[in-house]
């Protein structure tokens, strides 16, 4: 990843975030945390499958990765980071599907 790409990814994770509005009560936060935990588990499975598929593509394609899979992996990683920030209360902004997937 080039320096420009790293800056872009960092901006998507730590940059300006949408206003989360009024804070949820702790009961609603618990519901969101549990739902996001389930979504994180699914994301981990998708990431594993994506890794295997990309590896096979690189084996067949002379070490050239599929650009669309690489970009999807980046987007998935950013979503995971945003979900983790909400889970650990480092951010009050809920990840997609509660906010736009940027």
Backbone as CSV, one residue per row, in Angstrom:
resi,resn,N_x,N_y,N_z,CA_x,CA_y,CA_z,C_x,C_y,C_z
1,UNK,0.853,-1.166,0.000,0.000,0.000,0.000,0.898,1.228,0.000
2,UNK,0.606,2.177,-0.876,1.410,3.388,-0.951,1.030,4.340,0.174
3,UNK,1.871,5.351,0.358,1.615,6.329,1.414,0.282,7.030,1.195
4,UNK,-0.042,7.328,-0.056,-1.315,7.969,-0.377,-2.492,7.074,-0.006
5,UNK,-2.372,5.785,-0.302,-3.427,4.838,0.058,-3.573,4.732,1.566
6,UNK,-2.452,4.718,2.269,-2.501,4.637,3.735,-3.174,5.869,4.329
7,UNK,-2.901,7.048,3.781,-3.543,8.273,4.255,-5.054,8.217,4.016
8,UNK,-5.446,7.697,2.856,-6.862,7.593,2.519,-7.575,6.649,3.484
9,UNK,-6.974,5.506,3.759,-7.572,4.537,4.680,-7.635,5.120,6.084
10,UNK,-6.561,5.754,6.518,-6.535,6.357,7.852,-7.616,7.427,7.979
11,UNK,-7.809,8.194,6.917,-8.854,9.218,6.937,-10.237,8.623,7.045
12,UNK,-10.449,7.472,6.424,-11.753,6.818,6.485,-12.026,6.262,7.879
13,UNK,-10.979,5.898,8.591,-11.160,5.333,9.935,-11.207,6.440,10.987
14,UNK,-10.233,7.359,10.924,-10.084,8.355,11.985,-10.524,9.755,11.580
15,UNK,-10.875,9.954,10.305,-11.236,11.277,9.813,-12.566,11.750,10.361
16,UNK,-13.070,12.786,9.733,-14.343,13.369,10.154,-15.434,12.312,10.091
17,UNK,-16.178,12.188,11.164,-17.231,11.184,11.268,-18.582,11.884,11.320
18,UNK,-19.627,11.203,10.875,-20.955,11.813,10.969,-21.339,12.022,12.429
19,UNK,-22.162,13.017,12.655,-22.642,13.295,14.005,-23.534,12.140,14.454
20,UNK,-23.184,11.479,15.569,-23.987,10.336,16.006,-25.331,10.735,16.609
21,UNK,-25.548,12.030,16.809,-26.792,12.469,17.426,-26.768,12.214,18.928
22,UNK,-27.941,12.100,19.502,-28.036,11.858,20.940,-27.524,10.454,21.259
23,UNK,-26.849,10.339,22.395,-26.327,9.034,22.797,-27.473,8.098,23.144
24,UNK,-27.292,6.832,22.765,-28.284,5.810,23.097,-28.210,5.507,24.585
25,UNK,-29.344,5.027,25.148,-29.273,4.572,26.525,-28.484,3.264,26.544
26,UNK,-28.091,2.825,27.704,-27.198,1.660,27.807,-27.866,0.374,27.308
27,UNK,-29.169,0.269,27.433,-29.861,-0.913,26.929,-29.777,-1.003,25.409
28,UNK,-30.002,0.126,24.733,-29.895,0.142,23.270,-28.448,-0.056,22.835
29,UNK,-27.516,0.506,23.593,-26.110,0.305,23.252,-25.765,-1.195,23.339
30,UNK,-26.281,-1.864,24.356,-26.038,-3.303,24.491,-26.590,-4.067,23.283
31,UNK,-27.793,-3.711,22.844,-28.377,-4.354,21.664,-27.471,-4.140,20.454
32,UNK,-27.011,-2.896,20.259,-26.122,-2.602,19.127,-24.802,-3.363,19.245
33,UNK,-24.246,-3.418,20.437,-22.968,-4.115,20.644,-23.115,-5.605,20.309
34,UNK,-24.208,-6.224,20.728,-24.424,-7.647,20.443,-24.603,-7.866,18.939
35,UNK,-25.404,-7.015,18.282,-25.597,-7.140,16.837,-24.284,-6.956,16.079
36,UNK,-23.512,-5.971,16.482,-22.226,-5.723,15.822,-21.267,-6.887,16.082
37,UNK,-21.309,-7.471,17.260,-20.456,-8.635,17.546,-20.795,-9.790,16.601
38,UNK,-22.071,-10.007,16.355,-22.481,-11.049,15.404,-21.999,-10.706,13.990
39,UNK,-22.126,-9.438,13.619,-21.674,-9.000,12.297,-20.155,-9.118,12.174
40,UNK,-19.421,-8.860,13.245,-17.964,-9.021,13.233,-17.581,-10.488,13.030
41,UNK,-18.342,-11.373,13.634,-18.085,-12.800,13.457,-18.287,-13.203,11.993
42,UNK,-19.356,-12.722,11.397,-19.611,-12.986,9.980,-18.509,-12.358,9.115
43,UNK,-18.084,-11.143,9.466,-17.025,-10.468,8.706,-15.726,-11.262,8.758
44,UNK,-15.443,-11.886,9.874,-14.246,-12.707,9.996,-14.304,-13.904,9.053
45,UNK,-15.475,-14.509,8.949,-15.662,-15.634,8.030,-15.494,-15.177,6.581
46,UNK,-16.073,-14.041,6.244,-15.947,-13.496,4.888,-14.486,-13.181,4.587
47,UNK,-13.778,-12.615,5.549,-12.365,-12.288,5.351,-11.538,-13.553,5.102
48,UNK,-11.829,-14.607,5.839,-11.122,-15.873,5.632,-11.364,-16.414,4.225
49,UNK,-12.613,-16.409,3.797,-12.945,-16.884,2.444,-12.283,-16.002,1.392
50,UNK,-12.326,-14.702,1.595,-11.703,-13.754,0.667,-10.201,-14.000,0.560
51,UNK,-9.567,-14.291,1.667,-8.130,-14.560,1.691,-7.797,-15.801,0.868
52,UNK,-8.560,-16.857,1.059,-8.316,-18.096,0.323,-8.535,-17.870,-1.176
53,UNK,-9.617,-17.205,-1.536,-9.907,-16.948,-2.947,-8.810,-16.094,-3.581
54,UNK,-8.394,-15.045,-2.890,-7.341,-14.170,-3.433,-6.027,-14.933,-3.589
55,UNK,-5.719,-15.804,-2.648,-4.490,-16.601,-2.737,-4.521,-17.502,-3.966
56,UNK,-5.652,-18.153,-4.194,-5.783,-19.024,-5.365,-5.658,-18.203,-6.649
57,UNK,-6.288,-17.046,-6.688,-6.184,-16.165,-7.859,-4.732,-15.778,-8.105
58,UNK,-4.011,-15.462,-7.045,-2.608,-15.087,-7.202,-1.759,-16.268,-7.666
59,UNK,-2.086,-17.476,-7.231,-1.368,-18.666,-7.701,-1.557,-18.856,-9.208
60,UNK,-2.772,-18.682,-9.653,-3.112,-18.905,-11.056,-2.674,-17.736,-11.938
61,UNK,-2.682,-16.535,-11.384,-2.493,-15.310,-12.159,-1.087,-14.726,-12.005
62,UNK,-0.082,-15.551,-11.794,1.310,-15.095,-11.706,1.521,-13.995,-10.660
63,UNK,1.024,-14.237,-9.459,1.184,-13.354,-8.290,0.452,-12.020,-8.412
64,UNK,-0.456,-11.897,-9.354,-1.229,-10.667,-9.524,-2.562,-10.805,-8.793
65,UNK,-2.812,-9.948,-7.795,-4.080,-10.042,-7.068,-5.233,-9.461,-7.888
66,UNK,-6.430,-9.869,-7.550,-7.629,-9.303,-8.151,-7.879,-7.957,-7.475
67,UNK,-7.905,-6.886,-8.250,-8.027,-5.530,-7.700,-9.353,-5.328,-6.970
68,UNK,-10.439,-5.887,-7.504,-11.736,-5.702,-6.845,-11.786,-6.418,-5.502
69,UNK,-11.183,-7.600,-5.429,-11.125,-8.303,-4.136,-10.255,-7.540,-3.143
70,UNK,-9.164,-6.970,-3.633,-8.285,-6.179,-2.761,-9.027,-4.970,-2.197
71,UNK,-9.765,-4.282,-3.058,-10.529,-3.107,-2.616,-11.622,-3.511,-1.631
72,UNK,-12.287,-4.633,-1.896,-13.305,-5.117,-0.965,-12.676,-5.452,0.383
73,UNK,-11.492,-6.053,0.350,-10.784,-6.361,1.590,-10.455,-5.108,2.383
74,UNK,-10.067,-4.043,1.670,-9.792,-2.771,2.339,-11.056,-2.223,2.977
75,UNK,-12.161,-2.224,2.225,-13.436,-1.738,2.763,-13.885,-2.563,3.964
76,UNK,-13.722,-3.874,3.881,-14.092,-4.750,4.996,-13.239,-4.445,6.223
77,UNK,-11.944,-4.244,6.007,-11.054,-3.913,7.121,-11.420,-2.596,7.789
78,UNK,-11.805,-1.616,6.980,-12.214,-0.319,7.534,-13.501,-0.484,8.332
79,UNK,-14.445,-1.282,7.804,-15.680,-1.516,8.549,-15.382,-2.202,9.879
80,UNK,-14.502,-3.189,9.858,-14.133,-3.897,11.089,-13.521,-2.923,12.093
81,UNK,-12.659,-2.031,11.604,-12.033,-1.049,12.500,-13.076,-0.119,13.108
82,UNK,-14.020,0.344,12.291,-15.070,1.230,12.815,-15.963,0.492,13.804
83,UNK,-16.260,-0.773,13.516,-17.077,-1.567,14.442,-16.342,-1.759,15.767
84,UNK,-15.049,-2.019,15.693,-14.261,-2.198,16.916,-14.201,-0.901,17.723
85,UNK,-14.098,0.224,17.028,-14.081,1.508,17.745,-15.402,1.739,18.480
86,UNK,-16.528,1.384,17.862,-17.815,1.531,18.540,-17.915,0.540,19.696
87,UNK,-17.501,-0.706,19.473,-17.578,-1.739,20.505,-16.801,-1.334,21.761
88,UNK,-15.652,-0.703,21.565,-14.792,-0.350,22.704,-15.021,1.076,23.200
89,UNK,-16.070,1.730,22.710,-16.452,3.091,23.094,-15.397,4.132,22.725
90,UNK,-14.565,3.830,21.722,-13.622,4.838,21.225,-14.346,5.808,20.298
91,UNK,-15.558,5.436,19.858,-16.367,6.280,18.986,-17.830,6.019,19.305
92,UNK,-18.639,7.042,19.155,-20.080,6.887,19.332,-20.779,6.665,17.994
93,UNK,-20.015,6.666,16.905,-20.579,6.476,15.570,-20.694,4.984,15.289
94,UNK,-21.928,4.534,15.068,-22.146,3.123,14.748,-21.717,2.878,13.300
95,UNK,-21.168,1.699,13.008,-20.761,1.393,11.631,-21.984,1.100,10.751
96,UNK,-21.721,0.864,9.451,-22.777,0.438,8.553,-23.466,-0.768,9.167
97,UNK,-24.728,-0.916,9.160,-25.747,-0.271,8.351,-26.406,0.935,8.994
98,UNK,-25.938,1.373,10.144,-26.522,2.531,10.799,-26.012,3.840,10.203
99,UNK,-24.852,3.815,9.612,-24.312,4.974,8.901,-23.907,4.529,7.506
100,UNK,-23.626,5.489,6.644,-23.215,5.162,5.279,-21.884,4.425,5.291
101,UNK,-21.739,3.525,4.349,-20.478,2.836,4.141,-19.679,3.706,3.192
102,UNK,-18.692,4.410,3.719,-17.936,5.348,2.875,-16.810,4.697,2.151
